[in-house]
């Protein structure tokens, strides 16, 4: 039986905490620090299914965080993938076919149809049309905002950030003909100034790499995510999930 995406018609009690997991690359063997083996990911999916965890769309968690407390099932979690690596199309998508497992991709357009490691726009269009993948912004070319702040004068830095946020959203919307309102901060770097600029560029939510569950009190412009690597074994995963135990368990 496949994982269910939970939308969640059952009248479940309000959920307290939600895990958002973030991956980068998938392969049969590990070639770098961000690759998760396909066998490992399959084991994680089976664990979620066998232990009552429900993979839900990120949009549902955003609505829950904004105040809608009746739209999530117990043990809800979210899968996201950053960067736009070609293994999302070549490896992850085939693994998810036949499963109702929604995924949010955060991509930086400068790499798409350009870098050898990245997907093409045609591949992203196919993913978007599949109904499984939502595609959002990871800035234009994934800069380190701490480095850029130190390098540039304040006004130039602000122009740089606005350009990164505006160009990314505009390019994704132009290529995929879908609204983009979510932003994953490159390297998980954010601060109040960056958050304000993101809001100015029409982003409604941002996502960090702070390793903790999302709670109703979490910062909407820096919702936390857990970085998933091959080093996170099942003991590690169980520990994460225990951190998000809800009052219905």
C-alpha positions as CSV (number, residue, x, y, z in Angstrom):
1,X,0.0,0.0,0.0
2,X,1.4,3.4,-1.0
3,X,2.0,6.4,1.2
4,X,-1.0,8.7,1.4
5,X,-0.9,12.4,0.9
6,X,-3.4,13.1,3.4
7,X,-5.6,15.7,2.6
8,X,-7.1,15.0,5.2
9,X,-10.8,14.7,5.3
10,X,-10.7,13.0,8.7
11,X,-11.5,15.3,11.6
12,X,-8.2,14.9,13.4
13,X,-7.2,16.9,16.4
14,X,-4.9,19.9,15.8
15,X,-1.3,19.0,15.2
16,X,1.4,20.6,17.4
17,X,4.6,20.2,15.5
18,X,5.5,19.2,11.9
19,X,8.8,18.1,10.4
20,X,10.0,19.5,7.1
21,X,12.8,17.3,5.6
22,X,15.1,18.7,2.9
23,X,17.1,16.6,0.5
24,X,19.5,17.5,-2.3
25,X,20.6,14.5,-4.4
26,X,19.7,10.8,-4.9
27,X,21.9,8.0,-6.2
28,X,22.6,4.3,-5.8
29,X,25.9,5.2,-4.1
30,X,27.1,8.3,-2.3
31,X,29.3,10.6,-4.3
32,X,29.2,13.8,-2.1
33,X,28.0,15.0,1.2
34,X,24.5,15.9,0.0
35,X,23.7,12.6,-1.7
36,X,21.2,10.2,-0.1
37,X,21.3,6.6,-1.4
38,X,18.1,5.3,-3.1
39,X,18.1,2.4,-0.7
40,X,18.1,4.7,2.3
41,X,15.3,6.9,0.9
42,X,13.2,3.8,0.1
43,X,13.7,2.7,3.7
44,X,12.6,6.1,5.0
45,X,9.4,6.0,2.9
46,X,8.6,2.5,4.2
47,X,9.2,3.6,7.8
48,X,6.8,6.6,7.3
49,X,4.2,4.3,5.9
50,X,4.5,1.6,8.4
51,X,4.5,3.9,11.4
52,X,1.5,6.1,10.5
53,X,3.4,9.2,9.2
54,X,1.7,11.1,6.5
55,X,3.6,13.1,3.8
56,X,1.5,16.2,3.1
57,X,1.9,19.1,0.7
58,X,3.9,22.0,2.0
59,X,1.0,24.3,1.3
60,X,-1.0,22.4,3.9
61,X,1.6,23.1,6.6
62,X,1.7,26.8,5.6
63,X,-2.1,27.0,6.0
64,X,-1.8,25.2,9.4
65,X,0.9,27.5,10.5
66,X,-1.2,30.5,9.5
67,X,-4.0,29.4,11.8
68,X,-6.0,26.6,10.1
69,X,-5.7,24.0,12.8
70,X,-7.9,21.3,11.4
71,X,-6.3,20.5,8.1
72,X,-3.4,18.2,9.1
73,X,-3.5,14.5,10.1
74,X,-1.5,13.2,13.1
75,X,2.2,12.7,12.3
76,X,2.3,15.0,9.3
77,X,5.6,15.7,7.6
78,X,6.8,17.4,4.4
79,X,9.5,16.4,1.9
80,X,11.4,19.1,0.1
81,X,14.4,19.1,-2.2
82,X,16.8,22.0,-2.8
83,X,18.9,23.0,-5.9
84,X,17.3,21.3,-8.9
85,X,19.8,18.4,-9.3
86,X,19.0,16.1,-12.2
87,X,18.7,13.1,-9.9
88,X,15.3,14.6,-8.9
89,X,14.0,13.8,-12.4
90,X,16.1,10.7,-13.1
91,X,16.0,9.0,-9.7
92,X,13.5,10.5,-7.3
93,X,10.5,10.9,-9.6
94,X,10.6,7.2,-10.7
95,X,10.8,6.2,-7.1
96,X,7.6,8.2,-6.3
97,X,5.5,7.0,-9.1
98,X,2.6,5.0,-7.8
99,X,2.8,6.8,-4.4
100,X,0.9,9.8,-3.3
101,X,3.9,11.7,-1.9
102,X,4.0,15.4,-2.7
103,X,7.4,17.1,-2.9
104,X,8.4,20.8,-3.0
105,X,11.4,21.7,-5.1
106,X,13.4,24.8,-4.4
107,X,15.5,25.7,-7.5
108,X,17.9,28.4,-8.5
109,X,17.2,29.2,-12.2
110,X,20.8,30.1,-13.2
111,X,21.7,26.4,-13.1
112,X,18.6,25.1,-14.9
113,X,19.3,24.1,-18.5
114,X,22.8,25.4,-17.9
115,X,24.8,23.4,-15.3
116,X,25.6,19.8,-16.1
117,X,24.4,18.6,-12.7
118,X,21.0,20.4,-13.0
119,X,17.7,19.6,-14.6
120,X,16.4,21.3,-17.7
121,X,13.3,23.5,-17.9
122,X,11.6,20.8,-19.9
123,X,12.2,18.4,-17.1
124,X,10.9,20.8,-14.5
125,X,7.8,21.4,-16.6
126,X,7.2,17.6,-16.7
127,X,7.6,17.5,-12.9
128,X,5.2,20.4,-12.4
129,X,2.6,18.8,-14.6
130,X,2.8,15.5,-12.8
131,X,0.9,16.8,-9.8
132,X,3.6,15.5,-7.5
133,X,6.0,18.4,-7.5
134,X,5.6,22.0,-6.5
135,X,8.5,24.2,-7.7
136,X,9.6,27.3,-5.8
137,X,12.5,29.7,-5.5
138,X,16.0,29.2,-4.1
139,X,17.2,32.6,-5.4
140,X,18.7,33.2,-8.8
141,X,22.1,31.7,-8.3
142,X,22.4,30.5,-4.7
143,X,24.6,33.2,-3.2
144,X,26.1,33.4,0.3
145,X,24.3,36.4,1.6
146,X,26.8,36.8,4.5
147,X,29.7,37.0,2.0
148,X,27.8,39.5,-0.2
149,X,26.9,41.7,2.7
150,X,30.6,41.9,3.7
151,X,31.7,42.5,0.1
152,X,29.1,45.2,-0.9
153,X,28.1,48.6,0.3
154,X,24.7,48.6,2.0
155,X,22.7,50.0,-0.9
156,X,24.5,47.7,-3.4
157,X,23.8,44.7,-1.1
158,X,20.1,45.5,-0.9
159,X,20.0,45.8,-4.7
160,X,21.8,42.5,-5.1
161,X,19.3,40.7,-2.8
162,X,16.3,42.2,-4.4
163,X,17.7,41.2,-7.8
164,X,18.3,37.6,-6.6
165,X,14.8,37.2,-5.3
166,X,13.0,39.0,-8.1
167,X,14.8,37.3,-11.0
168,X,14.4,33.8,-9.6
169,X,10.6,34.2,-9.0
170,X,10.1,35.8,-12.4
171,X,12.1,33.2,-14.3
172,X,10.3,30.2,-12.7
173,X,6.9,31.8,-13.2
174,X,7.7,32.6,-16.8
175,X,9.0,29.1,-17.6
176,X,6.4,27.1,-15.6
177,X,3.4,29.4,-15.7
178,X,2.8,28.9,-12.0
179,X,2.8,31.3,-9.1
180,X,6.0,31.3,-6.9
181,X,5.6,32.6,-3.4
182,X,8.0,30.4,-1.3
183,X,11.7,30.8,-0.8
184,X,14.4,28.5,0.6
185,X,17.3,30.6,1.9
186,X,20.6,29.6,0.4
187,X,22.9,27.9,3.0
188,X,20.0,28.5,5.4
189,X,21.2,32.1,5.9
190,X,18.5,34.6,6.9
191,X,18.0,37.6,9.1
192,X,15.3,40.3,9.6
193,X,16.6,42.5,6.8
194,X,16.5,39.6,4.3
195,X,13.1,38.6,5.5
196,X,11.8,42.1,4.9
197,X,13.2,42.2,1.4
198,X,11.7,38.8,0.6
199,X,8.3,40.1,1.7
200,X,8.8,43.1,-0.5
201,X,9.4,40.7,-3.4
202,X,6.0,39.0,-2.7
203,X,7.3,35.9,-1.0
204,X,4.9,34.8,1.7
205,X,7.1,32.2,3.4
206,X,10.8,31.4,3.7
207,X,12.5,28.2,4.8
208,X,15.8,27.7,6.7
209,X,18.0,24.8,7.7
210,X,17.4,25.2,11.4
211,X,17.1,21.6,12.6
212,X,13.8,21.6,14.5
213,X,10.1,21.0,14.0
214,X,7.7,23.7,12.7
215,X,5.4,24.9,15.5
216,X,2.6,27.5,15.3
217,X,5.0,30.0,16.8
218,X,7.7,29.5,14.1
219,X,8.9,32.5,12.1
220,X,6.9,32.4,8.8
221,X,9.9,33.7,6.8
222,X,12.3,31.1,8.2
223,X,10.3,27.9,8.8
224,X,12.8,25.3,9.9
225,X,13.8,22.2,8.0
226,X,16.0,19.2,8.8
227,X,18.9,18.6,6.4
228,X,18.8,15.0,5.3
229,X,22.1,13.3,4.3
230,X,23.3,9.7,4.1
231,X,24.7,10.1,7.6
232,X,21.2,10.3,9.0
233,X,20.4,6.7,9.7
234,X,17.1,5.3,11.0
235,X,18.1,6.1,14.6
236,X,18.7,9.7,13.6
237,X,15.4,9.8,11.8
238,X,13.5,8.4,14.7
239,X,15.0,11.0,16.9
240,X,13.8,13.8,14.6
241,X,10.3,12.3,14.5
242,X,10.2,12.0,18.3
243,X,10.9,15.8,18.5
244,X,7.6,16.4,16.6
245,X,5.4,14.1,18.8
246,X,1.9,15.5,19.0
247,X,-0.7,15.3,21.7
248,X,-2.7,12.7,19.9
249,X,0.0,10.0,20.1
